[in-house]
Amino acid sequence: MNWRPALPELVIAVVAVTAAALAGAAVAGWPGVVTVAVAAAAVAVGLLRAMVPRSAARPLRRAPGKRRARPVSGYEQRRFVVASSLASRPVYESELRPVLEHVLAARLAEHHAVNLYAEPEAARAAFCRTRGDARLWAWIDPARALDPGQSETRPRGIPRQALTRLIPAAAPGAGSALLRVLAAVAVIAATVLVIPG
């Protein structure tokens, strides 16, 4: 930092502190000089702290709206949803199916220019390449989504094999980073819960 432009102000400050120290010495002796020196040092430190620019890292650490890492509970919640979807059809229909549907809709739109909701037959054709894919389609077809009352009559959730095949079929190779992250979270959650059992 260049102090040369502030030289006149610094000279005035030194003269003022010297005059105050002489006045303190005349009134109280050495304790007066020490009091003036301490007060001048405190004012100088305060001014320097206000004038010196802060480092770039400091404002970033204290930014009010800074994003923080998600707590582990987010992963635990997804893991719970996947586990509950295996056992309960209502949980699958209300929690996991919309997520899988959304990921599939994004992938179909990105890779095949097909809208899952507006063009369900074209979406089915793009998704179902084998008979096994056709069986998976029943679990993700938006037209076959069950209402809460209907899903309660079918207590069993999605089979493990269907879920392990459905997650990679809906998400791998997705072009956007967001979809790859969603796919990774879903695959990890499914792998932790599905493969060992």
N, C-alpha and C positions, 0 to 999 in steps of 0.2 A: 504494500500500500504506500502511496506517495504522500508524505506529510508536508512537502514544500508549500503547497497552496494554503495550508492551515498555519503557516509560520506566524503571521500577525496575531491570530487568536491565541496561539501558544505563548507568545511573548506577553500578551496582555494577562493571561492566566498566571504566568510565573511572577509577573510584577504584582498582581493582586494577592497571590499567596504570600509573597515576600512581605508586602505591606501589612497583611493580616498577622503574619508571624512576628513582625517588629512590634505591632500594636499589642499582641498577646504577651510578648516578652516585657513590654513596658508596664502592662497592667498586672500580670501574674507571674512573671519570670519564666523559668523553664517549663513549668506545667502548662502555661499559656501557649508556648511554642509547640509543645507536644500535641496539645489539643487542636491547634490550627493544622498541624501536619497530618494528624489522623483524619480530621474532617476533609482536608484537601485530597488526601489519598482516597477516601471513600467516594467523594464526588467524582474524582478522576476515573476510578474503576467503573462507577455507574455510567458515566458518559461514554467511556470506551466500549463498554458492553452494549450500549444502545447504538453506537456508531459502526462498530465492526460488523461486516456482513456475516450471516450464519452460513455454515457449510450446507451443501445441497442435501446431505444425508439427514440432517436434523429436521427440516420441515417434513420430509417424507415419513419419518418415524412418528410424527405427531399429526399427520394429516387426519382430519376428523372423519372423513368418509372412506377411509382406506379399507379395502377388502382384506378380510382375514381368512386364513385357512379354515375350511369347514371342519367342524368337529367330527370325531369318529362316529358320532351318533348318526350322521347322514348315511354312512356306509352301513352301520348297524341297522338302520331303518330299512334300507333296501334289502339287506340280507333277511330281515324279518318278513318283509313283504314277499320275497321269493319263497321262503320256507312256508309261510302261511298260504301262499297260492297253490302249493303242492297239495295241501291238505283241505283247502276250502275253496269251492267254486265262487262264492260271493266275493271273497277277497281277491281272487284272480280277476273277476269281472270288474270290480271297482278300482283296484289299485294297479295291478301289473299289466292287464290287457291294454289300458289306455297308453301306457308308456311304450309297450312293444308296438302297438298300432302306430304311434307317432313316429317312432324310429323307422318302421317299415315304410310309412307314408313319405318320410323325408328321403329315404334311399330310393324308392321307386320314382319320385319326382326328379331326383338328382341324376340317376343313372338311366332311366327309361322314359323320362318326360311323361309320366303317367300319374294322374291324381287318384289316389286310393279311394277317395270318397266320391268323386264325380264319375270316375270310370272304373267301377269295381271289376268288370269282366276283363278289361285290359290289364288291370293290376293283377288279377288272378293268373292270367296268361304269362305275365312277366315273372311272377313269383313261383308258379307251379311248373317246374321243369321235369319232375318225376312224380310217380304215384305217392311216394312218401311226402313230397311237398304238398300234394293235394290233400293229404290227411292233416297236415299242419295248417292248411288254409282255414279249416274249420275253427281253429283256436284263435285266429287273428282276423277273420273276415268281419268287417264292420257291420254287415247286414245280419250276422248271426250273433251279435252281442246280446246277452240275456239281460232282461230287467232284473232288478233286485229280487222281486218275488219269484221269478222263474229260476234264478240261480240258486235259491235256497232249496228247491226241490232236488237239486243235484249236488249232494254234499261233497263229492270228490272233486278235488282241484285238478289242475293240469298235470298230466303224467310227467314224470321226470325225463323220460326219453324225449317226449315232445318238446319240453322246455329247452333241453340241451341242444336239440336240433333247430329249434325256432330262433333262439338268440343269435347264433352265428348266421342263420339264413337271413335275418332281418338287418344285421348291422355290419358285417365285416366288409372292408374295402370301401367304406363310406368316404366320400370325397372331402367333406368338411371336417375340420379338427373337432368341432363340437360333437358330431356324430361318432367319431372315433372314440372320444372320451366316454360318451354315453354307452357305446357298445362295450368298451373295456370294463366299465363298472358293472354292467349287466352280466357280462361273461364271467367276471371274477365272482360276483355274488352267486351266480348259478353254479359255477365250478365248486365253490366252497360247500354249497348245500347239496348239489345234485350228485356229483361224482362219487363222494365217499359212501353215500347211502345205497 
